[in-house]
Amino acid sequence: MNLLRCIPFLLALHAATASAQAPTERELHTPECVAALDARSEDLARQIKAGQSESRPLLVSTLEAGAAFIGQAYLQGERDEARSQAQLAEAQQAQKKLPVADLVARQSSCAQEGARLLSQTDVISRFVISRLVQRRMQKLVGD
């Protein structure tokens, strides 16, 4: 049997095995932070809709931090959309059980880490993140 003919099969087998493995700590951290930042974004959007326009810059930076996490995960090869969505849903459910103080601490920590990730991105990545933030702002507050 020609080894070159086996390569697609081996790649498919590797992909199936990799997706069946338990997620790493890093793979769990990203959806935890995205979920925490999503919750914070929704709270900030409610404040803006209630007339507190001073929350707008914080909403933008929170959305940027979340997008930076997503972009980093993508660049690190996490491209299984179904798996990512399932991990995010699990993180959102687990987050509902956190005491408020723990959630606020996670949101703050993730916002800082996301800002650091954003500061390390290249120009093209920043452009993509900016477009994602604009779309999310439109959805959340109608901008």
KAHUGI-V198074 format. One record per helix or strand. SS is the DSSP state (h for helix, s for strand). FROM is the first residue (numbers start at 1). TO is the last residue. If there is no record, write none. Layout:
# KAHUGI-V198074
ss: [SS;SS]
from: [FROM;FROM]
to: [TO;TO]
This chain:
# KAHUGI-V198074
ss: [h;h;h;h;h;h]
from: [3;25;53;81;100;123]
to: [20;49;75;95;119;141]
